[in-house]
Amino acid sequence: MFGNDAEFLLTLHRTHAAELRAEVSADRLARSVARDSGRGWLGRRQPATRTGDSRR
């Protein structure tokens, strides 16, 4: 279909390499961000609450 166009193949390779680098950097950033541990300010686990729950 495209034949043996070297410029097209090089562009395709560079685009794919850039996408892979972006994916790796996004994964690295996601791993570096601290996860919410579900602990309150006293260090104890807080029970899961529903959005409609309101304790008075």
PyMOL Python script that loads the backbone (N, CA, C, O; Angstrom):
from pymol import cmd

cmd.read_pdbstr("""\
ATOM      1  N   MET A   1       0.832  -1.188   0.000  1.00  0.00           N
ATOM      2  CA  MET A   1       0.000   0.000   0.000  1.00  0.00           C
ATOM      3  C   MET A   1       0.876   1.252   0.000  1.00  0.00           C
ATOM      4  O   MET A   1       0.711   2.112  -0.864  1.00  0.00           O
ATOM      5  N   PHE A   2       1.799   1.369   0.947  1.00  0.00           N
ATOM      6  CA  PHE A   2       2.650   2.545   0.997  1.00  0.00           C
ATOM      7  C   PHE A   2       3.969   2.338   0.278  1.00  0.00           C
ATOM      8  O   PHE A   2       4.710   3.290   0.033  1.00  0.00           O
ATOM      9  N   GLY A   3       4.257   1.099  -0.057  1.00  0.00           N
ATOM     10  CA  GLY A   3       5.526   0.830  -0.715  1.00  0.00           C
ATOM     11  C   GLY A   3       6.663   0.845   0.283  1.00  0.00           C
ATOM     12  O   GLY A   3       6.515   0.396   1.420  1.00  0.00           O
ATOM     13  N   ASN A   4       7.791   1.363  -0.147  1.00  0.00           N
ATOM     14  CA  ASN A   4       8.991   1.357   0.687  1.00  0.00           C
ATOM     15  C   ASN A   4       9.453   2.782   0.955  1.00  0.00           C
ATOM     16  O   ASN A   4      10.644   3.077   0.858  1.00  0.00           O
ATOM     17  N   ASP A   5       8.537   3.651   1.284  1.00  0.00           N
ATOM     18  CA  ASP A   5       8.865   5.052   1.510  1.00  0.00           C
ATOM     19  C   ASP A   5       9.644   5.196   2.817  1.00  0.00           C
ATOM     20  O   ASP A   5       9.075   5.048   3.899  1.00  0.00           O
ATOM     21  N   ALA A   6      10.921   5.479   2.720  1.00  0.00           N
ATOM     22  CA  ALA A   6      11.789   5.563   3.895  1.00  0.00           C
ATOM     23  C   ALA A   6      11.378   6.705   4.812  1.00  0.00           C
ATOM     24  O   ALA A   6      11.441   6.576   6.035  1.00  0.00           O
ATOM     25  N   GLU A   7      10.962   7.809   4.233  1.00  0.00           N
ATOM     26  CA  GLU A   7      10.547   8.957   5.052  1.00  0.00           C
ATOM     27  C   GLU A   7       9.314   8.616   5.870  1.00  0.00           C
ATOM     28  O   GLU A   7       9.223   8.994   7.038  1.00  0.00           O
ATOM     29  N   PHE A   8       8.355   7.900   5.270  1.00  0.00           N
ATOM     30  CA  PHE A   8       7.147   7.489   5.983  1.00  0.00           C
ATOM     31  C   PHE A   8       7.499   6.525   7.112  1.00  0.00           C
ATOM     32  O   PHE A   8       6.998   6.669   8.227  1.00  0.00           O
ATOM     33  N   LEU A   9       8.351   5.549   6.835  1.00  0.00           N
ATOM     34  CA  LEU A   9       8.731   4.577   7.863  1.00  0.00           C
ATOM     35  C   LEU A   9       9.469   5.251   9.016  1.00  0.00           C
ATOM     36  O   LEU A   9       9.251   4.902  10.176  1.00  0.00           O
ATOM     37  N   LEU A  10      10.323   6.195   8.715  1.00  0.00           N
ATOM     38  CA  LEU A  10      11.043   6.912   9.760  1.00  0.00           C
ATOM     39  C   LEU A  10      10.085   7.746  10.606  1.00  0.00           C
ATOM     40  O   LEU A  10      10.223   7.799  11.828  1.00  0.00           O
ATOM     41  N   THR A  11       9.129   8.390   9.974  1.00  0.00           N
ATOM     42  CA  THR A  11       8.134   9.174  10.705  1.00  0.00           C
ATOM     43  C   THR A  11       7.289   8.277  11.592  1.00  0.00           C
ATOM     44  O   THR A  11       7.001   8.617  12.739  1.00  0.00           O
ATOM     45  N   LEU A  12       6.894   7.127  11.054  1.00  0.00           N
ATOM     46  CA  LEU A  12       6.111   6.172  11.837  1.00  0.00           C
ATOM     47  C   LEU A  12       6.903   5.686  13.050  1.00  0.00           C
ATOM     48  O   LEU A  12       6.355   5.590  14.148  1.00  0.00           O
ATOM     49  N   HIS A  13       8.165   5.384  12.863  1.00  0.00           N
ATOM     50  CA  HIS A  13       9.021   4.924  13.950  1.00  0.00           C
ATOM     51  C   HIS A  13       9.160   6.004  15.024  1.00  0.00           C
ATOM     52  O   HIS A  13       9.043   5.715  16.215  1.00  0.00           O
ATOM     53  N   ARG A  14       9.407   7.234  14.609  1.00  0.00           N
ATOM     54  CA  ARG A  14       9.571   8.325  15.573  1.00  0.00           C
ATOM     55  C   ARG A  14       8.288   8.586  16.355  1.00  0.00           C
ATOM     56  O   ARG A  14       8.325   8.847  17.557  1.00  0.00           O
ATOM     57  N   THR A  15       7.158   8.514  15.661  1.00  0.00           N
ATOM     58  CA  THR A  15       5.875   8.723  16.330  1.00  0.00           C
ATOM     59  C   THR A  15       5.627   7.635  17.366  1.00  0.00           C
ATOM     60  O   THR A  15       5.207   7.914  18.489  1.00  0.00           O
ATOM     61  N   HIS A  16       5.888   6.402  16.977  1.00  0.00           N
ATOM     62  CA  HIS A  16       5.685   5.288  17.898  1.00  0.00           C
ATOM     63  C   HIS A  16       6.626   5.394  19.091  1.00  0.00           C
ATOM     64  O   HIS A  16       6.215   5.146  20.224  1.00  0.00           O
ATOM     65  N   ALA A  17       7.869   5.755  18.854  1.00  0.00           N
ATOM     66  CA  ALA A  17       8.831   5.912  19.943  1.00  0.00           C
ATOM     67  C   ALA A  17       8.398   7.028  20.894  1.00  0.00           C
ATOM     68  O   ALA A  17       8.533   6.896  22.111  1.00  0.00           O
ATOM     69  N   ALA A  18       7.881   8.123  20.343  1.00  0.00           N
ATOM     70  CA  ALA A  18       7.414   9.227  21.186  1.00  0.00           C
ATOM     71  C   ALA A  18       6.214   8.795  22.028  1.00  0.00           C
ATOM     72  O   ALA A  18       6.112   9.172  23.195  1.00  0.00           O
ATOM     73  N   GLU A  19       5.304   8.008  21.450  1.00  0.00           N
ATOM     74  CA  GLU A  19       4.154   7.509  22.200  1.00  0.00           C
ATOM     75  C   GLU A  19       4.600   6.590  23.329  1.00  0.00           C
ATOM     76  O   GLU A  19       4.063   6.656  24.434  1.00  0.00           O
ATOM     77  N   LEU A  20       5.572   5.739  23.057  1.00  0.00           N
ATOM     78  CA  LEU A  20       6.078   4.837  24.095  1.00  0.00           C
ATOM     79  C   LEU A  20       6.736   5.627  25.223  1.00  0.00           C
ATOM     80  O   LEU A  20       6.535   5.314  26.397  1.00  0.00           O
ATOM     81  N   ARG A  21       7.519   6.645  24.881  1.00  0.00           N
ATOM     82  CA  ARG A  21       8.155   7.458  25.917  1.00  0.00           C
ATOM     83  C   ARG A  21       7.115   8.181  26.764  1.00  0.00           C
ATOM     84  O   ARG A  21       7.272   8.277  27.981  1.00  0.00           O
ATOM     85  N   ALA A  22       6.062   8.688  26.143  1.00  0.00           N
ATOM     86  CA  ALA A  22       5.002   9.377  26.881  1.00  0.00           C
ATOM     87  C   ALA A  22       4.285   8.411  27.820  1.00  0.00           C
ATOM     88  O   ALA A  22       3.965   8.769  28.954  1.00  0.00           O
ATOM     89  N   GLU A  23       4.035   7.197  27.354  1.00  0.00           N
ATOM     90  CA  GLU A  23       3.367   6.196  28.184  1.00  0.00           C
ATOM     91  C   GLU A  23       4.227   5.809  29.382  1.00  0.00           C
ATOM     92  O   GLU A  23       3.722   5.671  30.496  1.00  0.00           O
ATOM     93  N   VAL A  24       5.523   5.635  29.153  1.00  0.00           N
ATOM     94  CA  VAL A  24       6.435   5.278  30.242  1.00  0.00           C
ATOM     95  C   VAL A  24       6.519   6.410  31.260  1.00  0.00           C
ATOM     96  O   VAL A  24       6.519   6.155  32.465  1.00  0.00           O
ATOM     97  N   SER A  25       6.590   7.645  30.798  1.00  0.00           N
ATOM     98  CA  SER A  25       6.680   8.761  31.743  1.00  0.00           C
ATOM     99  C   SER A  25       5.374   8.925  32.530  1.00  0.00           C
ATOM    100  O   SER A  25       5.407   9.296  33.703  1.00  0.00           O
ATOM    101  N   ALA A  26       4.240   8.655  31.904  1.00  0.00           N
ATOM    102  CA  ALA A  26       2.967   8.717  32.629  1.00  0.00           C
ATOM    103  C   ALA A  26       2.902   7.626  33.691  1.00  0.00           C
ATOM    104  O   ALA A  26       2.429   7.874  34.800  1.00  0.00           O
ATOM    105  N   ASP A  27       3.369   6.425  33.368  1.00  0.00           N
ATOM    106  CA  ASP A  27       3.403   5.344  34.358  1.00  0.00           C
ATOM    107  C   ASP A  27       4.334   5.688  35.509  1.00  0.00           C
ATOM    108  O   ASP A  27       4.009   5.433  36.668  1.00  0.00           O
ATOM    109  N   ARG A  28       5.487   6.264  35.198  1.00  0.00           N
ATOM    110  CA  ARG A  28       6.441   6.638  36.237  1.00  0.00           C
ATOM    111  C   ARG A  28       5.849   7.703  37.149  1.00  0.00           C
ATOM    112  O   ARG A  28       6.026   7.643  38.366  1.00  0.00           O
ATOM    113  N   LEU A  29       5.145   8.679  36.572  1.00  0.00           N
ATOM    114  CA  LEU A  29       4.516   9.727  37.364  1.00  0.00           C
ATOM    115  C   LEU A  29       3.424   9.146  38.262  1.00  0.00           C
ATOM    116  O   LEU A  29       3.302   9.527  39.426  1.00  0.00           O
ATOM    117  N   ALA A  30       2.628   8.218  37.713  1.00  0.00           N
ATOM    118  CA  ALA A  30       1.559   7.606  38.503  1.00  0.00           C
ATOM    119  C   ALA A  30       2.121   6.819  39.679  1.00  0.00           C
ATOM    120  O   ALA A  30       1.518   6.794  40.752  1.00  0.00           O
ATOM    121  N   ARG A  31       3.274   6.172  39.486  1.00  0.00           N
ATOM    122  CA  ARG A  31       3.883   5.422  40.584  1.00  0.00           C
ATOM    123  C   ARG A  31       4.504   6.344  41.626  1.00  0.00           C
ATOM    124  O   ARG A  31       4.596   5.975  42.797  1.00  0.00           O
ATOM    125  N   SER A  32       4.930   7.534  41.220  1.00  0.00           N
ATOM    126  CA  SER A  32       5.602   8.424  42.161  1.00  0.00           C
ATOM    127  C   SER A  32       4.624   9.205  43.028  1.00  0.00           C
ATOM    128  O   SER A  32       5.000   9.691  44.095  1.00  0.00           O
ATOM    129  N   VAL A  33       3.379   9.333  42.590  1.00  0.00           N
ATOM    130  CA  VAL A  33       2.381  10.068  43.363  1.00  0.00           C
ATOM    131  C   VAL A  33       1.924   9.204  44.534  1.00  0.00           C
ATOM    132  O   VAL A  33       1.609   8.027  44.361  1.00  0.00           O
ATOM    133  N   ALA A  34       1.890   9.795  45.722  1.00  0.00           N
ATOM    134  CA  ALA A  34       1.481   9.036  46.910  1.00  0.00           C
ATOM    135  C   ALA A  34       0.008   8.669  46.810  1.00  0.00           C
ATOM    136  O   ALA A  34      -0.824   9.482  46.406  1.00  0.00           O
ATOM    137  N   ARG A  35      -0.290   7.466  47.173  1.00  0.00           N
ATOM    138  CA  ARG A  35      -1.677   7.004  47.154  1.00  0.00           C
ATOM    139  C   ARG A  35      -2.353   7.380  48.461  1.00  0.00           C
ATOM    140  O   ARG A  35      -1.707   7.473  49.505  1.00  0.00           O
ATOM    141  N   ASP A  36      -3.663   7.595  48.394  1.00  0.00           N
ATOM    142  CA  ASP A  36      -4.440   7.875  49.586  1.00  0.00           C
ATOM    143  C   ASP A  36      -4.555   6.583  50.388  1.00  0.00           C
ATOM    144  O   ASP A  36      -5.110   5.597  49.904  1.00  0.00           O
ATOM    145  N   SER A  37      -4.043   6.587  51.583  1.00  0.00           N
ATOM    146  CA  SER A  37      -4.009   5.363  52.373  1.00  0.00           C
ATOM    147  C   SER A  37      -5.299   5.123  53.133  1.00  0.00           C
ATOM    148  O   SER A  37      -5.478   4.052  53.711  1.00  0.00           O
ATOM    149  N   GLY A  38      -6.205   6.096  53.146  1.00  0.00           N
ATOM    150  CA  GLY A  38      -7.460   5.920  53.862  1.00  0.00           C
ATOM    151  C   GLY A  38      -7.314   6.126  55.355  1.00  0.00           C
ATOM    152  O   GLY A  38      -8.176   5.702  56.124  1.00  0.00           O
ATOM    153  N   ARG A  39      -6.246   6.764  55.776  1.00  0.00           N
ATOM    154  CA  ARG A  39      -6.037   7.008  57.200  1.00  0.00           C
ATOM    155  C   ARG A  39      -6.347   8.471  57.533  1.00  0.00           C
ATOM    156  O   ARG A  39      -6.080   9.380  56.747  1.00  0.00           O
ATOM    157  N   GLY A  40      -6.899   8.660  58.686  1.00  0.00           N
ATOM    158  CA  GLY A  40      -7.244  10.003  59.131  1.00  0.00           C
ATOM    159  C   GLY A  40      -6.043  10.689  59.761  1.00  0.00           C
ATOM    160  O   GLY A  40      -4.921  10.189  59.686  1.00  0.00           O
ATOM    161  N   TRP A  41      -6.283  11.822  60.373  1.00  0.00           N
ATOM    162  CA  TRP A  41      -5.186  12.594  60.939  1.00  0.00           C
ATOM    163  C   TRP A  41      -4.598  11.939  62.181  1.00  0.00           C
ATOM    164  O   TRP A  41      -3.487  12.278  62.590  1.00  0.00           O
ATOM    165  N   LEU A  42      -5.333  11.000  62.789  1.00  0.00           N
ATOM    166  CA  LEU A  42      -4.792  10.273  63.942  1.00  0.00           C
ATOM    167  C   LEU A  42      -4.044   9.013  63.526  1.00  0.00           C
ATOM    168  O   LEU A  42      -3.483   8.313  64.369  1.00  0.00           O
ATOM    169  N   GLY A  43      -4.035   8.729  62.254  1.00  0.00           N
ATOM    170  CA  GLY A  43      -3.330   7.546  61.778  1.00  0.00           C
ATOM    171  C   GLY A  43      -4.166   6.291  61.808  1.00  0.00           C
ATOM    172  O   GLY A  43      -3.668   5.204  61.516  1.00  0.00           O
ATOM    173  N   ARG A  44      -5.432   6.425  62.157  1.00  0.00           N
ATOM    174  CA  ARG A  44      -6.310   5.257  62.190  1.00  0.00           C
ATOM    175  C   ARG A  44      -7.090   5.165  60.894  1.00  0.00           C
ATOM    176  O   ARG A  44      -7.366   6.173  60.244  1.00  0.00           O
ATOM    177  N   ARG A  45      -7.438   3.951  60.532  1.00  0.00           N
ATOM    178  CA  ARG A  45      -8.251   3.776  59.328  1.00  0.00           C
ATOM    179  C   ARG A  45      -9.643   4.309  59.556  1.00  0.00           C
ATOM    180  O   ARG A  45     -10.241   4.088  60.609  1.00  0.00           O
ATOM    181  N   GLN A  46     -10.153   5.005  58.578  1.00  0.00           N
ATOM    182  CA  GLN A  46     -11.507   5.537  58.645  1.00  0.00           C
ATOM    183  C   GLN A  46     -12.442   4.588  57.910  1.00  0.00           C
ATOM    184  O   GLN A  46     -12.087   4.090  56.842  1.00  0.00           O
ATOM    185  N   PRO A  47     -13.617   4.327  58.450  1.00  0.00           N
ATOM    186  CA  PRO A  47     -14.557   3.449  57.733  1.00  0.00           C
ATOM    187  C   PRO A  47     -15.029   4.104  56.440  1.00  0.00           C
ATOM    188  O   PRO A  47     -15.156   5.325  56.356  1.00  0.00           O
ATOM    189  N   ALA A  48     -15.283   3.283  55.450  1.00  0.00           N
ATOM    190  CA  ALA A  48     -15.759   3.807  54.165  1.00  0.00           C
ATOM    191  C   ALA A  48     -17.162   4.365  54.351  1.00  0.00           C
ATOM    192  O   ALA A  48     -18.026   3.715  54.939  1.00  0.00           O
ATOM    193  N   THR A  49     -17.379   5.562  53.852  1.00  0.00           N
ATOM    194  CA  THR A  49     -18.692   6.191  53.970  1.00  0.00           C
ATOM    195  C   THR A  49     -19.268   6.413  52.591  1.00  0.00           C
ATOM    196  O   THR A  49     -18.547   6.634  51.618  1.00  0.00           O
ATOM    197  N   ARG A  50     -20.580   6.350  52.532  1.00  0.00           N
ATOM    198  CA  ARG A  50     -21.249   6.628  51.274  1.00  0.00           C
ATOM    199  C   ARG A  50     -21.490   8.121  51.150  1.00  0.00           C
ATOM    200  O   ARG A  50     -21.487   8.842  52.147  1.00  0.00           O
ATOM    201  N   THR A  51     -21.698   8.581  49.934  1.00  0.00           N
ATOM    202  CA  THR A  51     -21.852  10.025  49.709  1.00  0.00           C
ATOM    203  C   THR A  51     -23.124  10.552  50.376  1.00  0.00           C
ATOM    204  O   THR A  51     -23.170  11.726  50.744  1.00  0.00           O
ATOM    205  N   GLY A  52     -24.150   9.725  50.542  1.00  0.00           N
ATOM    206  CA  GLY A  52     -25.403  10.172  51.147  1.00  0.00           C
ATOM    207  C   GLY A  52     -25.371  10.163  52.665  1.00  0.00           C
ATOM    208  O   GLY A  52     -26.267  10.721  53.299  1.00  0.00           O
ATOM    209  N   ASP A  53     -24.363   9.546  53.260  1.00  0.00           N
ATOM    210  CA  ASP A  53     -24.288   9.475  54.719  1.00  0.00           C
ATOM    211  C   ASP A  53     -23.875  10.817  55.305  1.00  0.00           C
ATOM    212  O   ASP A  53     -22.925  11.453  54.849  1.00  0.00           O
ATOM    213  N   SER A  54     -24.618  11.229  56.327  1.00  0.00           N
ATOM    214  CA  SER A  54     -24.215  12.428  57.065  1.00  0.00           C
ATOM    215  C   SER A  54     -24.433  12.143  58.532  1.00  0.00           C
ATOM    216  O   SER A  54     -25.556  11.881  58.964  1.00  0.00           O
ATOM    217  N   ARG A  55     -23.389  12.193  59.274  1.00  0.00           N
ATOM    218  CA  ARG A  55     -23.479  11.899  60.711  1.00  0.00           C
ATOM    219  C   ARG A  55     -23.581  13.201  61.479  1.00  0.00           C
ATOM    220  O   ARG A  55     -22.790  14.127  61.293  1.00  0.00           O
ATOM    221  N   ARG A  56     -24.573  13.242  62.341  1.00  0.00           N
ATOM    222  CA  ARG A  56     -24.753  14.473  63.111  1.00  0.00           C
ATOM    223  C   ARG A  56     -24.646  14.147  64.566  1.00  0.00           C
ATOM    224  O   ARG A  56     -24.766  15.037  65.408  1.00  0.00           O
TER     225      ARG A  56
END
""", "prot")
cmd.dss("prot")
cmd.show_as("cartoon", "prot")
cmd.util.cbc("prot")
cmd.orient("prot")
